[in-house]
Amino acid sequence: MALSGVEIFKLLPKTNCKKCGFPTCLAFAMKLAQRQTSLDKCPDVSEEAKRILGEASAPPVRPITLGVGDKAVKMGEETVLFRHEKKFVNPTVLALEIKDTDDEARQDQKIEDVLTSEINRVGQLLRVDAICITNESGDAAKFEALAKKVSEKAADVPVIVATEDPEAAKVALGHFSGKNPLLYGVTSENLEAMVSVAKDAKAIVGVKADGLEALSELTEKVKSLGVEDIVIDSGAKKGSQILEHNTLIRRAAIKKNFRPLGYPVINFVQRDDPLYETLLVGLGIAKYASIVVMSSAEKWKNLALFTLRQNIYTDPQVPMQVEQKIYKIGEPTPDSPLLITTNFSLTYFIVSGEIENSKVPAYLAVMDCEGLSVLTAWAAGKFTGAKIANFIKESGIEKELNHRELIIPGYVAILSGAIEEKLEGWKVTVGPREANAIPTFLRSRAA
């Protein structure tokens, strides 16, 4: 059971030392009860209190990492039902299924689809995250051959091994030693044998059942065998079932602290119709799936799903932003123009994209305005003449230029005089109000 703030407070030192960052121990206890901070923030908590509070303060959805290295993906660790309460933590893992009954060419193409899926969108690298190999043939030798191929051609991609056959699971997992794979297909019928295989391979256990009651019973049995890292499948296949089951699972974990369902959820949504499948994947992303397995990864589908996932898993209270620095667009020379804008991600990518479209190499000074757009930053006093002048001086860009001209957004033309006053020896030119006018503006100057 989750402890209340008062119950947690009774276990704290009650010194009000403020080392945790909160004014009182009671305030810290209340935040701990709401899972908005962690127990390790209190340096003076007793070992007994750590023991009692450890499980109570753990995230209601167990955090698990699939894969290793740079492409490893985290799942779970969620603490809320709605993103306006607090941002969702770990984005849904998108996995592409490859069957051992697929012909060689189709298997190779799907591996290539995963490896070439990565795109850069507003500063984030987005991709199909994992491969799910499925033992549809029931033949352990065929399954091992597919596992070997994937392990060689996509060595750094996280893998889900999907089979209900312990022998097939054992030979396939042998190709992913040390790569933290997920073994999916543990049922009440094969429980002990499959869990033994997973433990030997140090794999995450993926359990499947028919309904939430059977699922919770199964997770309890798996945990009793010494397994902590579990991914759960309630058997939901239709859109209505996915919506209902995923919501009930998350609500039970978050609101009731019901540990048997406090694990990442996996949904299998493979359909022959790519559009229908895309809608089901989107439903899983929107409603609490930690992993969604799909049958195809067309570029148009990826773009739609990556965009949806990125928007749902960003903090709605914190604007997306890029690093403050001078960016080189193309291959600028000391005579190339210098433009300035704010570090709101959307603003940066629109402006930099239009500069690229102009084919005129340029420098783009991106100033930290806490992720606000140009007009909003100006209105908030974060994009002012003095601050712009200080940024340009401190950036060191003067050493790279033969000129002293700064092009500012047309919407803040009012700042030109203040910038010239603070930035001695510089000329300020007012650029276009709209980004789509930048190519014509720059080309006319270069003519």
FENQUIFEN-V606846 format. One record per residue. PHI is phi in whole degrees, 0 to 359 (none if undefined). PSI is psi in degrees with one decimal (* if undefined). NEAR is the number of other ideal C-beta (glycine too) atoms within 10 Angstrom. Layout:
PHI;PSI;NEAR + PHI;PSI;NEAR
This chain:
none;144.0;10 + 287;142.9;17 + 269;148.3;19 + 282;167.4;13 + 301;-39.0;15 + 292;-40.1;11 + 295;-38.2;15 + 293;-41.3;24 + 304;-38.0;19 + 297;-22.4;13 + 264;-5.5;21 + 271;164.7;22 + 296;-24.9;14 + 62;35.2;13 + 263;-13.8;11 + 52;43.0;15 + 283;-14.8;12 + 69;7.4;12 + 295;-24.6;13 + 281;-10.2;24 + 98;-0.7;11 + 246;152.1;18 + 293;-30.0;10 + 220;162.6;16 + 295;-32.6;23 + 293;-41.9;16 + 298;-40.5;17 + 296;-41.7;25 + 297;-40.9;26 + 295;-41.5;18 + 293;-36.1;18 + 294;-39.5;25 + 295;-32.4;19 + 273;2.6;14 + 59;36.5;19 + 256;5.4;12 + 206;177.1;19 + 238;154.3;13 + 297;-29.7;19 + 293;-8.0;10 + 289;-17.9;14 + 263;109.4;24 + 284;-14.5;9 + 252;7.8;13 + 292;141.3;18 + 285;161.5;13 + 296;-36.5;7 + 296;-42.5;9 + 295;-38.8;17 + 300;-41.4;14 + 296;-44.5;10 + 289;-41.7;16 + 275;-17.4;21 + 307;-55.9;10 + 288;-36.7;12 + 295;-32.1;18 + 266;-2.1;18 + 292;152.3;18 + 303;140.0;16 + 295;-24.1;23 + 250;116.8;24 + 301;131.6;19 + 282;133.0;15 + 221;143.6;21 + 247;127.5;15 + 258;126.0;27 + 86;-179.5;23 + 223;165.9;14 + 77;-160.5;11 + 296;-27.2;7 + 262;6.7;16 + 298;146.2;15 + 235;138.8;20 + 264;146.6;16 + 227;162.4;28 + 74;-152.4;22 + 69;12.6;17 + 284;148.2;24 + 231;-3.5;17 + 224;162.0;17 + 271;-30.6;15 + 231;137.5;8 + 291;-17.2;15 + 285;-16.2;9 + 284;-44.2;13 + 189;140.0;16 + 305;146.5;16 + 293;147.7;21 + 269;-62.7;16 + 247;116.0;18 + 303;149.3;20 + 304;132.0;28 + 279;124.3;25 + 263;122.0;27 + 239;138.2;28 + 259;127.5;23 + 279;135.8;21 + 234;123.0;26 + 265;150.4;21 + 283;-3.3;24 + 265;-8.0;16 + 292;145.9;17 + 288;167.5;9 + 303;-43.3;10 + 296;-41.4;8 + 292;-39.7;12 + 299;-46.6;20 + 297;-39.8;14 + 294;-39.8;13 + 292;-38.7;22 + 299;-44.0;19 + 297;-38.1;13 + 300;-38.1;18 + 289;-46.5;22 + 294;-26.6;15 + 255;14.8;13 + 277;-13.1;19 + 292;133.7;13 + 228;158.3;14 + 255;115.3;9 + 234;120.7;13 + 40;50.1;17 + 86;-1.6;13 + 246;138.9;14 + 272;119.1;9 + 243;141.5;20 + 204;168.3;18 + 288;124.3;23 + 273;-27.7;24 + 212;164.7;24 + 243;133.6;25 + 250;112.7;25 + 266;129.9;27 + 244;130.8;23 + 273;64.3;24 + 290;-28.9;16 + 288;-26.4;16 + 78;2.8;13 + 261;116.8;14 + 296;-35.4;19 + 293;-42.4;10 + 297;-40.7;16 + 294;-41.1;27 + 296;-38.2;20 + 298;-40.2;17 + 293;-42.7;25 + 300;-42.1;25 + 297;-43.9;14 + 299;-47.0;18 + 295;-39.5;24 + 295;-28.7;20 + 273;-41.5;10 + 273;-23.0;15 + 226;57.0;19 + 301;-32.0;13 + 260;5.5;12 + 271;128.4;22 + 303;145.7;26 + 232;140.0;28 + 249;124.6;27 + 258;110.2;31 + 252;108.8;27 + 196;155.0;28 + 254;3.3;16 + 262;114.0;19 + 303;-38.0;19 + 292;-42.9;13 + 296;-39.3;25 + 298;-42.7;29 + 297;-46.2;21 + 288;-33.3;18 + 289;-43.6;30 + 295;-23.9;23 + 301;-22.1;14 + 272;-4.1;21 + 237;31.7;24 + 300;130.7;11 + 77;7.6;8 + 251;10.4;21 + 52;56.1;19 + 281;173.1;28 + 248;124.2;30 + 263;108.3;28 + 256;136.7;28 + 131;13.7;24 + 282;122.8;30 + 235;175.8;14 + 294;-25.1;13 + 281;-36.8;8 + 251;15.3;16 + 313;-61.8;16 + 295;-42.8;12 + 294;-43.9;15 + 291;-40.3;26 + 296;-38.0;23 + 298;-43.2;14 + 297;-44.5;25 + 297;-41.7;29 + 294;-41.3;14 + 297;-35.4;11 + 270;-0.7;21 + 54;46.7;14 + 256;152.6;27 + 290;145.9;26 + 260;124.7;26 + 254;115.8;27 + 256;147.8;27 + 228;138.6;21 + 212;173.3;19 + 254;91.7;13 + 101;163.0;13 + 287;-35.8;20 + 295;-47.3;11 + 296;-35.3;16 + 295;-46.2;23 + 295;-36.1;20 + 295;-39.2;14 + 292;-41.9;21 + 296;-35.6;23 + 296;-39.7;11 + 293;-42.0;17 + 296;-42.1;25 + 296;-36.0;15 + 294;-18.7;9 + 271;7.5;13 + 93;18.0;8 + 255;131.5;18 + 254;-37.2;11 + 272;106.0;22 + 229;140.3;24 + 243;139.1;27 + 241;143.8;25 + 229;117.7;23 + 278;-3.8;26 + 92;2.9;14 + 294;130.5;23 + 234;-40.9;15 + 284;156.5;10 + 303;-43.0;16 + 296;-37.4;10 + 291;-42.6;14 + 301;-46.1;23 + 299;-48.0;16 + 293;-52.3;15 + 295;-45.8;23 + 298;-39.0;21 + 293;-44.1;13 + 295;-37.3;14 + 296;-48.2;26 + 295;-40.9;21 + 295;-41.2;14 + 297;-40.5;18 + 289;-44.1;25 + 280;-51.3;22 + 277;-34.9;11 + 255;-6.0;13 + 53;41.5;16 + 277;97.9;16 + 299;-35.5;18 + 299;-18.5;21 + 246;13.0;22 + 272;54.7;24 + 225;159.3;29 + 300;143.9;29 + 259;138.4;28 + 244;133.6;26 + 240;136.9;26 + 253;117.6;23 + 235;22.2;24 + 302;130.6;17 + 220;154.5;16 + 289;-29.0;8 + 272;109.5;9 + 302;-36.7;15 + 292;-44.3;10 + 298;-42.0;12 + 298;-41.1;19 + 300;-41.4;21 + 298;-39.9;14 + 290;-37.8;22 + 297;-43.0;25 + 300;-38.3;20 + 297;-43.1;19 + 297;-41.4;28 + 298;-44.4;22 + 288;-29.6;14 + 237;64.2;19 + 78;7.2;26 + 287;133.7;26 + 273;-29.9;26 + 224;136.0;27 + 235;125.8;25 + 260;126.3;25 + 236;166.2;25 + 262;-13.2;18 + 212;159.1;16 + 222;60.7;22 + 295;152.8;13 + 300;-41.7;11 + 295;-38.1;10 + 294;-45.0;20 + 302;-46.1;23 + 300;-44.9;13 + 296;-44.2;16 + 286;-38.7;22 + 298;-42.8;21 + 295;-45.2;14 + 300;-48.2;16 + 297;-42.8;23 + 298;-41.8;16 + 291;-37.9;12 + 288;-33.1;17 + 259;21.7;16 + 258;157.0;18 + 284;117.2;11 + 293;-14.0;13 + 264;-5.3;9 + 233;117.2;10 + 298;145.4;19 + 288;136.7;18 + 217;159.9;21 + 247;168.8;20 + 292;141.7;10 + 284;120.1;14 + 184;178.7;14 + 266;116.8;18 + 264;140.6;18 + 263;121.4;13 + 256;117.2;20 + 76;-144.2;14 + 237;78.2;7 + 292;151.5;20 + 249;175.9;11 + 299;-16.0;10 + 263;-0.4;10 + 287;151.6;21 + 291;153.9;24 + 242;118.8;23 + 248;161.0;24 + 226;146.1;25 + 207;-175.5;26 + 266;174.7;29 + 262;19.3;23 + 295;126.0;24 + 306;-46.4;18 + 297;-42.1;14 + 300;-47.8;24 + 301;-47.8;21 + 289;-31.5;17 + 291;-47.7;17 + 295;-47.1;24 + 295;-35.3;20 + 296;-40.5;15 + 290;-33.1;20 + 295;-42.3;24 + 299;-40.4;15 + 297;-28.4;14 + 288;-21.4;21 + 66;16.7;11 + 256;111.4;20 + 303;139.5;18 + 205;165.2;21 + 257;136.0;24 + 240;110.6;20 + 277;118.9;20 + 250;116.0;24 + 258;136.3;21 + 291;110.6;17 + 236;31.2;26 + 61;33.1;14 + 77;20.0;19 + 266;152.0;20 + 287;171.6;19 + 303;-55.4;23 + 294;-40.3;13 + 295;-41.2;17 + 294;-40.1;24 + 297;-45.0;19 + 296;-31.0;12 + 273;0.6;12 + 77;21.1;9 + 256;-12.1;16 + 235;76.0;26 + 245;167.8;18 + 302;-45.1;20 + 294;-43.1;13 + 290;-37.4;18 + 296;-44.2;22 + 299;-43.2;21 + 296;-41.0;14 + 298;-46.1;20 + 297;-42.0;22 + 297;-46.3;14 + 285;-19.1;8 + 289;-24.6;19 + 79;10.6;9 + 294;-24.4;16 + 304;-33.4;14 + 289;-18.7;7 + 261;-5.4;15 + 248;147.8;17 + 269;-11.1;8 + 239;173.7;13 + 228;65.5;14 + 232;131.9;12 + 240;127.9;25 + 261;120.6;24 + 252;157.7;23 + 299;140.8;25 + 299;-27.3;15 + 293;-20.3;17 + 243;39.7;25 + 304;-27.8;14 + 299;-19.2;11 + 276;-9.8;21 + 303;-45.8;16 + 295;-43.7;11 + 296;-37.3;16 + 292;-44.3;22 + 297;-32.7;16 + 292;-39.0;12 + 273;-26.0;17 + 253;80.5;21 + 298;132.9;9 + 87;0.1;7 + 257;149.9;17 + 254;132.9;13 + 253;124.9;23 + 250;134.7;15 + 274;121.2;15 + 271;-168.8;25 + 294;154.4;17 + 284;-37.8;12 + 252;141.1;12 + 298;-31.7;21 + 291;-8.6;11 + 267;-4.2;13 + 297;-45.0;25 + 304;-47.2;18 + 297;-42.4;12 + 301;-49.7;19 + 290;-39.5;24 + 294;-35.2;13 + 293;-31.9;10 + 285;-31.7;14 + 278;-15.6;14 + 293;*;5
